[in-house]
Amino acid sequence: MSEASKTCFGEDQGLDCVRMKQDLQSRIYEETKGMTRAERDAYREQQAVKFRRRLEQLAPAMAAESAAR
């Protein structure tokens, strides 16, 4: 695990943040290569909408977990 990864979540978490970021960047590149600027803008907006919906779904569970601490 790289030093950057250790500082992201700590050694014990088992997550390699740098690797995860690189994998996501690669996936996004593959999905958007060949798109026009307008198509990429639409893609980003669509992904942002999906992300906001997911956050809204997770908010109650996150609030409950936070209150339990």
PDB file of N, CA, C and O in Angstrom, chain B, residues numbered from 101:
ATOM      1  N   MET B 101       0.857  -1.176   0.000  1.00  0.00           N
ATOM      2  CA  MET B 101       0.000   0.000   0.000  1.00  0.00           C
ATOM      3  C   MET B 101       0.898   1.232   0.000  1.00  0.00           C
ATOM      4  O   MET B 101       1.868   1.293   0.755  1.00  0.00           O
ATOM      5  N   SER B 102       0.583   2.204  -0.834  1.00  0.00           N
ATOM      6  CA  SER B 102       1.400   3.400  -0.930  1.00  0.00           C
ATOM      7  C   SER B 102       1.190   4.305   0.274  1.00  0.00           C
ATOM      8  O   SER B 102       0.197   4.175   0.989  1.00  0.00           O
ATOM      9  N   GLU B 103       2.124   5.219   0.496  1.00  0.00           N
ATOM     10  CA  GLU B 103       2.002   6.164   1.615  1.00  0.00           C
ATOM     11  C   GLU B 103       0.762   7.037   1.447  1.00  0.00           C
ATOM     12  O   GLU B 103       0.090   7.351   2.429  1.00  0.00           O
ATOM     13  N   ALA B 104       0.452   7.431   0.208  1.00  0.00           N
ATOM     14  CA  ALA B 104      -0.748   8.247  -0.028  1.00  0.00           C
ATOM     15  C   ALA B 104      -2.001   7.479   0.353  1.00  0.00           C
ATOM     16  O   ALA B 104      -2.943   8.057   0.894  1.00  0.00           O
ATOM     17  N   SER B 105      -2.021   6.197   0.079  1.00  0.00           N
ATOM     18  CA  SER B 105      -3.175   5.372   0.432  1.00  0.00           C
ATOM     19  C   SER B 105      -3.316   5.242   1.936  1.00  0.00           C
ATOM     20  O   SER B 105      -4.428   5.272   2.463  1.00  0.00           O
ATOM     21  N   LYS B 106      -2.204   5.100   2.626  1.00  0.00           N
ATOM     22  CA  LYS B 106      -2.249   4.953   4.076  1.00  0.00           C
ATOM     23  C   LYS B 106      -2.850   6.185   4.728  1.00  0.00           C
ATOM     24  O   LYS B 106      -3.585   6.078   5.709  1.00  0.00           O
ATOM     25  N   THR B 107      -2.538   7.359   4.183  1.00  0.00           N
ATOM     26  CA  THR B 107      -3.056   8.578   4.792  1.00  0.00           C
ATOM     27  C   THR B 107      -4.518   8.803   4.443  1.00  0.00           C
ATOM     28  O   THR B 107      -5.200   9.578   5.113  1.00  0.00           O
ATOM     29  N   CYS B 108      -5.000   8.149   3.420  1.00  0.00           N
ATOM     30  CA  CYS B 108      -6.399   8.321   3.030  1.00  0.00           C
ATOM     31  C   CYS B 108      -7.330   7.666   4.034  1.00  0.00           C
ATOM     32  O   CYS B 108      -8.257   8.316   4.518  1.00  0.00           O
ATOM     33  N   PHE B 109      -7.112   6.402   4.360  1.00  0.00           N
ATOM     34  CA  PHE B 109      -7.994   5.686   5.273  1.00  0.00           C
ATOM     35  C   PHE B 109      -7.246   4.968   6.390  1.00  0.00           C
ATOM     36  O   PHE B 109      -7.871   4.380   7.272  1.00  0.00           O
ATOM     37  N   GLY B 110      -5.952   5.006   6.361  1.00  0.00           N
ATOM     38  CA  GLY B 110      -5.184   4.273   7.366  1.00  0.00           C
ATOM     39  C   GLY B 110      -4.852   2.882   6.867  1.00  0.00           C
ATOM     40  O   GLY B 110      -5.529   2.344   5.990  1.00  0.00           O
ATOM     41  N   GLU B 111      -3.819   2.315   7.424  1.00  0.00           N
ATOM     42  CA  GLU B 111      -3.355   0.998   6.972  1.00  0.00           C
ATOM     43  C   GLU B 111      -4.366  -0.104   7.230  1.00  0.00           C
ATOM     44  O   GLU B 111      -4.465  -1.040   6.437  1.00  0.00           O
ATOM     45  N   ASP B 112      -5.104  -0.020   8.296  1.00  0.00           N
ATOM     46  CA  ASP B 112      -5.981  -1.107   8.711  1.00  0.00           C
ATOM     47  C   ASP B 112      -7.253  -1.229   7.888  1.00  0.00           C
ATOM     48  O   ASP B 112      -7.942  -2.246   7.976  1.00  0.00           O
ATOM     49  N   GLN B 113      -7.579  -0.233   7.102  1.00  0.00           N
ATOM     50  CA  GLN B 113      -8.844  -0.244   6.380  1.00  0.00           C
ATOM     51  C   GLN B 113      -8.824  -1.143   5.151  1.00  0.00           C
ATOM     52  O   GLN B 113      -9.882  -1.594   4.713  1.00  0.00           O
ATOM     53  N   GLY B 114      -7.679  -1.412   4.596  1.00  0.00           N
ATOM     54  CA  GLY B 114      -7.598  -2.295   3.447  1.00  0.00           C
ATOM     55  C   GLY B 114      -8.025  -1.646   2.143  1.00  0.00           C
ATOM     56  O   GLY B 114      -8.289  -2.347   1.167  1.00  0.00           O
ATOM     57  N   LEU B 115      -8.099  -0.335   2.104  1.00  0.00           N
ATOM     58  CA  LEU B 115      -8.473   0.370   0.883  1.00  0.00           C
ATOM     59  C   LEU B 115      -7.261   1.086   0.314  1.00  0.00           C
ATOM     60  O   LEU B 115      -6.520   1.745   1.044  1.00  0.00           O
ATOM     61  N   ASP B 116      -7.067   0.960  -0.955  1.00  0.00           N
ATOM     62  CA  ASP B 116      -5.987   1.663  -1.637  1.00  0.00           C
ATOM     63  C   ASP B 116      -6.621   2.816  -2.407  1.00  0.00           C
ATOM     64  O   ASP B 116      -7.089   2.640  -3.532  1.00  0.00           O
ATOM     65  N   CYS B 117      -6.634   3.984  -1.799  1.00  0.00           N
ATOM     66  CA  CYS B 117      -7.327   5.137  -2.374  1.00  0.00           C
ATOM     67  C   CYS B 117      -6.734   5.568  -3.712  1.00  0.00           C
ATOM     68  O   CYS B 117      -7.465   5.945  -4.628  1.00  0.00           O
ATOM     69  N   VAL B 118      -5.417   5.511  -3.821  1.00  0.00           N
ATOM     70  CA  VAL B 118      -4.774   5.918  -5.070  1.00  0.00           C
ATOM     71  C   VAL B 118      -5.187   4.976  -6.187  1.00  0.00           C
ATOM     72  O   VAL B 118      -5.510   5.422  -7.288  1.00  0.00           O
ATOM     73  N   ARG B 119      -5.180   3.690  -5.916  1.00  0.00           N
ATOM     74  CA  ARG B 119      -5.576   2.690  -6.922  1.00  0.00           C
ATOM     75  C   ARG B 119      -7.044   2.880  -7.305  1.00  0.00           C
ATOM     76  O   ARG B 119      -7.398   2.804  -8.482  1.00  0.00           O
ATOM     77  N   MET B 120      -7.895   3.127  -6.307  1.00  0.00           N
ATOM     78  CA  MET B 120      -9.313   3.328  -6.568  1.00  0.00           C
ATOM     79  C   MET B 120      -9.523   4.555  -7.466  1.00  0.00           C
ATOM     80  O   MET B 120     -10.327   4.513  -8.398  1.00  0.00           O
ATOM     81  N   LYS B 121      -8.806   5.637  -7.186  1.00  0.00           N
ATOM     82  CA  LYS B 121      -8.918   6.858  -7.992  1.00  0.00           C
ATOM     83  C   LYS B 121      -8.463   6.587  -9.428  1.00  0.00           C
ATOM     84  O   LYS B 121      -9.119   7.012 -10.380  1.00  0.00           O
ATOM     85  N   GLN B 122      -7.360   5.892  -9.579  1.00  0.00           N
ATOM     86  CA  GLN B 122      -6.852   5.583 -10.911  1.00  0.00           C
ATOM     87  C   GLN B 122      -7.837   4.713 -11.688  1.00  0.00           C
ATOM     88  O   GLN B 122      -8.057   4.933 -12.879  1.00  0.00           O
ATOM     89  N   ASP B 123      -8.423   3.735 -11.024  1.00  0.00           N
ATOM     90  CA  ASP B 123      -9.396   2.859 -11.678  1.00  0.00           C
ATOM     91  C   ASP B 123     -10.623   3.650 -12.129  1.00  0.00           C
ATOM     92  O   ASP B 123     -11.127   3.444 -13.233  1.00  0.00           O
ATOM     93  N   LEU B 124     -11.099   4.549 -11.277  1.00  0.00           N
ATOM     94  CA  LEU B 124     -12.255   5.378 -11.646  1.00  0.00           C
ATOM     95  C   LEU B 124     -11.930   6.299 -12.808  1.00  0.00           C
ATOM     96  O   LEU B 124     -12.737   6.457 -13.724  1.00  0.00           O
ATOM     97  N   GLN B 125     -10.746   6.910 -12.774  1.00  0.00           N
ATOM     98  CA  GLN B 125     -10.348   7.779 -13.878  1.00  0.00           C
ATOM     99  C   GLN B 125     -10.281   7.006 -15.190  1.00  0.00           C
ATOM    100  O   GLN B 125     -10.699   7.507 -16.234  1.00  0.00           O
ATOM    101  N   SER B 126      -9.761   5.804 -15.133  1.00  0.00           N
ATOM    102  CA  SER B 126      -9.656   4.970 -16.325  1.00  0.00           C
ATOM    103  C   SER B 126     -11.041   4.616 -16.862  1.00  0.00           C
ATOM    104  O   SER B 126     -11.276   4.677 -18.069  1.00  0.00           O
ATOM    105  N   ARG B 127     -11.953   4.248 -15.966  1.00  0.00           N
ATOM    106  CA  ARG B 127     -13.321   3.912 -16.386  1.00  0.00           C
ATOM    107  C   ARG B 127     -14.010   5.112 -17.025  1.00  0.00           C
ATOM    108  O   ARG B 127     -14.655   4.981 -18.065  1.00  0.00           O
ATOM    109  N   ILE B 128     -13.877   6.268 -16.409  1.00  0.00           N
ATOM    110  CA  ILE B 128     -14.505   7.476 -16.949  1.00  0.00           C
ATOM    111  C   ILE B 128     -13.907   7.820 -18.306  1.00  0.00           C
ATOM    112  O   ILE B 128     -14.630   8.192 -19.230  1.00  0.00           O
ATOM    113  N   TYR B 129     -12.594   7.697 -18.428  1.00  0.00           N
ATOM    114  CA  TYR B 129     -11.951   7.970 -19.713  1.00  0.00           C
ATOM    115  C   TYR B 129     -12.515   7.054 -20.794  1.00  0.00           C
ATOM    116  O   TYR B 129     -12.855   7.511 -21.885  1.00  0.00           O
ATOM    117  N   GLU B 130     -12.614   5.758 -20.489  1.00  0.00           N
ATOM    118  CA  GLU B 130     -13.131   4.813 -21.480  1.00  0.00           C
ATOM    119  C   GLU B 130     -14.573   5.136 -21.866  1.00  0.00           C
ATOM    120  O   GLU B 130     -14.954   4.996 -23.029  1.00  0.00           O
ATOM    121  N   GLU B 131     -15.374   5.568 -20.892  1.00  0.00           N
ATOM    122  CA  GLU B 131     -16.771   5.889 -21.166  1.00  0.00           C
ATOM    123  C   GLU B 131     -16.938   7.173 -21.965  1.00  0.00           C
ATOM    124  O   GLU B 131     -17.930   7.342 -22.674  1.00  0.00           O
ATOM    125  N   THR B 132     -15.971   8.080 -21.854  1.00  0.00           N
ATOM    126  CA  THR B 132     -16.139   9.395 -22.476  1.00  0.00           C
ATOM    127  C   THR B 132     -15.231   9.641 -23.679  1.00  0.00           C
ATOM    128  O   THR B 132     -15.380  10.655 -24.360  1.00  0.00           O
ATOM    129  N   LYS B 133     -14.302   8.741 -23.951  1.00  0.00           N
ATOM    130  CA  LYS B 133     -13.411   9.000 -25.090  1.00  0.00           C
ATOM    131  C   LYS B 133     -14.238   9.052 -26.375  1.00  0.00           C
ATOM    132  O   LYS B 133     -15.155   8.257 -26.578  1.00  0.00           O
ATOM    133  N   GLY B 134     -13.896   9.982 -27.209  1.00  0.00           N
ATOM    134  CA  GLY B 134     -14.618  10.150 -28.463  1.00  0.00           C
ATOM    135  C   GLY B 134     -15.843  11.042 -28.352  1.00  0.00           C
ATOM    136  O   GLY B 134     -16.471  11.358 -29.363  1.00  0.00           O
ATOM    137  N   MET B 135     -16.196  11.456 -27.129  1.00  0.00           N
ATOM    138  CA  MET B 135     -17.354  12.338 -26.966  1.00  0.00           C
ATOM    139  C   MET B 135     -16.963  13.782 -27.263  1.00  0.00           C
ATOM    140  O   MET B 135     -15.812  14.182 -27.089  1.00  0.00           O
ATOM    141  N   THR B 136     -17.932  14.539 -27.707  1.00  0.00           N
ATOM    142  CA  THR B 136     -17.721  15.972 -27.878  1.00  0.00           C
ATOM    143  C   THR B 136     -17.769  16.635 -26.506  1.00  0.00           C
ATOM    144  O   THR B 136     -18.142  16.005 -25.517  1.00  0.00           O
ATOM    145  N   ARG B 137     -17.392  17.902 -26.453  1.00  0.00           N
ATOM    146  CA  ARG B 137     -17.454  18.635 -25.187  1.00  0.00           C
ATOM    147  C   ARG B 137     -18.876  18.646 -24.637  1.00  0.00           C
ATOM    148  O   ARG B 137     -19.081  18.449 -23.440  1.00  0.00           O
ATOM    149  N   ALA B 138     -19.848  18.874 -25.500  1.00  0.00           N
ATOM    150  CA  ALA B 138     -21.251  18.910 -25.072  1.00  0.00           C
ATOM    151  C   ALA B 138     -21.690  17.542 -24.527  1.00  0.00           C
ATOM    152  O   ALA B 138     -22.414  17.464 -23.534  1.00  0.00           O
ATOM    153  N   GLU B 139     -21.248  16.481 -25.179  1.00  0.00           N
ATOM    154  CA  GLU B 139     -21.583  15.135 -24.704  1.00  0.00           C
ATOM    155  C   GLU B 139     -20.938  14.842 -23.351  1.00  0.00           C
ATOM    156  O   GLU B 139     -21.561  14.233 -22.481  1.00  0.00           O
ATOM    157  N   ARG B 140     -19.679  15.279 -23.175  1.00  0.00           N
ATOM    158  CA  ARG B 140     -19.014  15.091 -21.887  1.00  0.00           C
ATOM    159  C   ARG B 140     -19.714  15.894 -20.793  1.00  0.00           C
ATOM    160  O   ARG B 140     -19.877  15.408 -19.674  1.00  0.00           O
ATOM    161  N   ASP B 141     -20.131  17.125 -21.112  1.00  0.00           N
ATOM    162  CA  ASP B 141     -20.867  17.942 -20.140  1.00  0.00           C
ATOM    163  C   ASP B 141     -22.159  17.242 -19.724  1.00  0.00           C
ATOM    164  O   ASP B 141     -22.501  17.210 -18.541  1.00  0.00           O
ATOM    165  N   ALA B 142     -22.871  16.685 -20.694  1.00  0.00           N
ATOM    166  CA  ALA B 142     -24.114  15.971 -20.401  1.00  0.00           C
ATOM    167  C   ALA B 142     -23.827  14.723 -19.568  1.00  0.00           C
ATOM    168  O   ALA B 142     -24.580  14.403 -18.648  1.00  0.00           O
ATOM    169  N   TYR B 143     -22.754  14.029 -19.882  1.00  0.00           N
ATOM    170  CA  TYR B 143     -22.345  12.845 -19.128  1.00  0.00           C
ATOM    171  C   TYR B 143     -22.083  13.221 -17.672  1.00  0.00           C
ATOM    172  O   TYR B 143     -22.574  12.560 -16.757  1.00  0.00           O
ATOM    173  N   ARG B 144     -21.304  14.289 -17.458  1.00  0.00           N
ATOM    174  CA  ARG B 144     -20.993  14.716 -16.094  1.00  0.00           C
ATOM    175  C   ARG B 144     -22.243  15.109 -15.327  1.00  0.00           C
ATOM    176  O   ARG B 144     -22.374  14.790 -14.145  1.00  0.00           O
ATOM    177  N   GLU B 145     -23.161  15.797 -15.989  1.00  0.00           N
ATOM    178  CA  GLU B 145     -24.402  16.188 -15.329  1.00  0.00           C
ATOM    179  C   GLU B 145     -25.222  14.951 -14.959  1.00  0.00           C
ATOM    180  O   GLU B 145     -25.785  14.875 -13.867  1.00  0.00           O
ATOM    181  N   GLN B 146     -25.284  13.994 -15.866  1.00  0.00           N
ATOM    182  CA  GLN B 146     -26.019  12.754 -15.587  1.00  0.00           C
ATOM    183  C   GLN B 146     -25.398  12.015 -14.397  1.00  0.00           C
ATOM    184  O   GLN B 146     -26.123  11.510 -13.540  1.00  0.00           O
ATOM    185  N   GLN B 147     -24.085  11.949 -14.340  1.00  0.00           N
ATOM    186  CA  GLN B 147     -23.413  11.288 -13.230  1.00  0.00           C
ATOM    187  C   GLN B 147     -23.644  12.041 -11.920  1.00  0.00           C
ATOM    188  O   GLN B 147     -23.794  11.422 -10.868  1.00  0.00           O
ATOM    189  N   ALA B 148     -23.672  13.363 -11.980  1.00  0.00           N
ATOM    190  CA  ALA B 148     -23.925  14.167 -10.783  1.00  0.00           C
ATOM    191  C   ALA B 148     -25.338  13.922 -10.251  1.00  0.00           C
ATOM    192  O   ALA B 148     -25.542  13.841  -9.040  1.00  0.00           O
ATOM    193  N   VAL B 149     -26.302  13.805 -11.148  1.00  0.00           N
ATOM    194  CA  VAL B 149     -27.683  13.521 -10.737  1.00  0.00           C
ATOM    195  C   VAL B 149     -27.747  12.162 -10.052  1.00  0.00           C
ATOM    196  O   VAL B 149     -28.381  12.024  -9.006  1.00  0.00           O
ATOM    197  N   LYS B 150     -27.098  11.164 -10.631  1.00  0.00           N
ATOM    198  CA  LYS B 150     -27.070   9.829 -10.023  1.00  0.00           C
ATOM    199  C   LYS B 150     -26.429   9.874  -8.638  1.00  0.00           C
ATOM    200  O   LYS B 150     -26.905   9.232  -7.702  1.00  0.00           O
ATOM    201  N   PHE B 151     -25.350  10.637  -8.520  1.00  0.00           N
ATOM    202  CA  PHE B 151     -24.654  10.746  -7.249  1.00  0.00           C
ATOM    203  C   PHE B 151     -25.538  11.416  -6.191  1.00  0.00           C
ATOM    204  O   PHE B 151     -25.611  10.954  -5.053  1.00  0.00           O
ATOM    205  N   ARG B 152     -26.208  12.508  -6.576  1.00  0.00           N
ATOM    206  CA  ARG B 152     -27.086  13.193  -5.628  1.00  0.00           C
ATOM    207  C   ARG B 152     -28.228  12.286  -5.184  1.00  0.00           C
ATOM    208  O   ARG B 152     -28.592  12.290  -4.008  1.00  0.00           O
ATOM    209  N   ARG B 153     -28.796  11.516  -6.096  1.00  0.00           N
ATOM    210  CA  ARG B 153     -29.857  10.564  -5.731  1.00  0.00           C
ATOM    211  C   ARG B 153     -29.344   9.524  -4.748  1.00  0.00           C
ATOM    212  O   ARG B 153     -30.028   9.176  -3.785  1.00  0.00           O
ATOM    213  N   ARG B 154     -28.149   9.035  -4.991  1.00  0.00           N
ATOM    214  CA  ARG B 154     -27.564   8.027  -4.102  1.00  0.00           C
ATOM    215  C   ARG B 154     -27.331   8.615  -2.715  1.00  0.00           C
ATOM    216  O   ARG B 154     -27.599   7.956  -1.710  1.00  0.00           O
ATOM    217  N   LEU B 155     -26.836   9.849  -2.654  1.00  0.00           N
ATOM    218  CA  LEU B 155     -26.639  10.494  -1.358  1.00  0.00           C
ATOM    219  C   LEU B 155     -27.958  10.645  -0.609  1.00  0.00           C
ATOM    220  O   LEU B 155     -28.019  10.437   0.603  1.00  0.00           O
ATOM    221  N   GLU B 156     -29.004  11.004  -1.331  1.00  0.00           N
ATOM    222  CA  GLU B 156     -30.320  11.148  -0.710  1.00  0.00           C
ATOM    223  C   GLU B 156     -30.807   9.809  -0.143  1.00  0.00           C
ATOM    224  O   GLU B 156     -31.439   9.775   0.913  1.00  0.00           O
ATOM    225  N   GLN B 157     -30.515   8.722  -0.837  1.00  0.00           N
ATOM    226  CA  GLN B 157     -30.901   7.402  -0.360  1.00  0.00           C
ATOM    227  C   GLN B 157     -30.112   7.009   0.888  1.00  0.00           C
ATOM    228  O   GLN B 157     -30.642   6.359   1.790  1.00  0.00           O
ATOM    229  N   LEU B 158     -28.851   7.407   0.929  1.00  0.00           N
ATOM    230  CA  LEU B 158     -27.986   7.017   2.037  1.00  0.00           C
ATOM    231  C   LEU B 158     -28.116   7.934   3.249  1.00  0.00           C
ATOM    232  O   LEU B 158     -27.707   7.558   4.347  1.00  0.00           O
ATOM    233  N   ALA B 159     -28.671   9.114   3.073  1.00  0.00           N
ATOM    234  CA  ALA B 159     -28.712  10.106   4.157  1.00  0.00           C
ATOM    235  C   ALA B 159     -29.351   9.579   5.436  1.00  0.00           C
ATOM    236  O   ALA B 159     -28.784   9.793   6.507  1.00  0.00           O
ATOM    237  N   PRO B 160     -30.490   8.908   5.390  1.00  0.00           N
ATOM    238  CA  PRO B 160     -31.089   8.415   6.642  1.00  0.00           C
ATOM    239  C   PRO B 160     -30.176   7.437   7.385  1.00  0.00           C
ATOM    240  O   PRO B 160     -30.051   7.520   8.607  1.00  0.00           O
ATOM    241  N   ALA B 161     -29.557   6.540   6.682  1.00  0.00           N
ATOM    242  CA  ALA B 161     -28.655   5.568   7.313  1.00  0.00           C
ATOM    243  C   ALA B 161     -27.428   6.257   7.887  1.00  0.00           C
ATOM    244  O   ALA B 161     -26.959   5.898   8.967  1.00  0.00           O
ATOM    245  N   MET B 162     -26.909   7.240   7.172  1.00  0.00           N
ATOM    246  CA  MET B 162     -25.745   7.963   7.661  1.00  0.00           C
ATOM    247  C   MET B 162     -26.097   8.762   8.916  1.00  0.00           C
ATOM    248  O   MET B 162     -25.307   8.822   9.857  1.00  0.00           O
ATOM    249  N   ALA B 163     -27.276   9.371   8.928  1.00  0.00           N
ATOM    250  CA  ALA B 163     -27.709  10.132  10.101  1.00  0.00           C
ATOM    251  C   ALA B 163     -27.885   9.211  11.305  1.00  0.00           C
ATOM    252  O   ALA B 163     -27.493   9.564  12.417  1.00  0.00           O
ATOM    253  N   ALA B 164     -28.466   8.044  11.093  1.00  0.00           N
ATOM    254  CA  ALA B 164     -28.680   7.096  12.175  1.00  0.00           C
ATOM    255  C   ALA B 164     -27.333   6.593  12.720  1.00  0.00           C
ATOM    256  O   ALA B 164     -27.160   6.457  13.931  1.00  0.00           O
ATOM    257  N   GLU B 165     -26.409   6.326  11.837  1.00  0.00           N
ATOM    258  CA  GLU B 165     -25.086   5.859  12.265  1.00  0.00           C
ATOM    259  C   GLU B 165     -24.384   6.948  13.062  1.00  0.00           C
ATOM    260  O   GLU B 165     -23.761   6.670  14.086  1.00  0.00           O
ATOM    261  N   SER B 166     -24.483   8.175  12.599  1.00  0.00           N
ATOM    262  CA  SER B 166     -23.851   9.290  13.290  1.00  0.00           C
ATOM    263  C   SER B 166     -24.456   9.504  14.666  1.00  0.00           C
ATOM    264  O   SER B 166     -23.730   9.788  15.618  1.00  0.00           O
ATOM    265  N   ALA B 167     -25.772   9.372  14.789  1.00  0.00           N
ATOM    266  CA  ALA B 167     -26.461   9.574  16.062  1.00  0.00           C
ATOM    267  C   ALA B 167     -26.107   8.474  17.058  1.00  0.00           C
ATOM    268  O   ALA B 167     -26.118   8.697  18.269  1.00  0.00           O
ATOM    269  N   ALA B 168     -25.792   7.285  16.542  1.00  0.00           N
ATOM    270  CA  ALA B 168     -25.464   6.154  17.417  1.00  0.00           C
ATOM    271  C   ALA B 168     -24.079   6.282  18.040  1.00  0.00           C
ATOM    272  O   ALA B 168     -23.771   5.592  19.013  1.00  0.00           O
ATOM    273  N   ARG B 169     -23.266   7.133  17.504  1.00  0.00           N
ATOM    274  CA  ARG B 169     -21.882   7.282  18.018  1.00  0.00           C
ATOM    275  C   ARG B 169     -21.844   8.051  19.269  1.00  0.00           C
ATOM    276  O   ARG B 169     -20.769   8.266  19.829  1.00  0.00           O
TER     277      ARG B 169
END
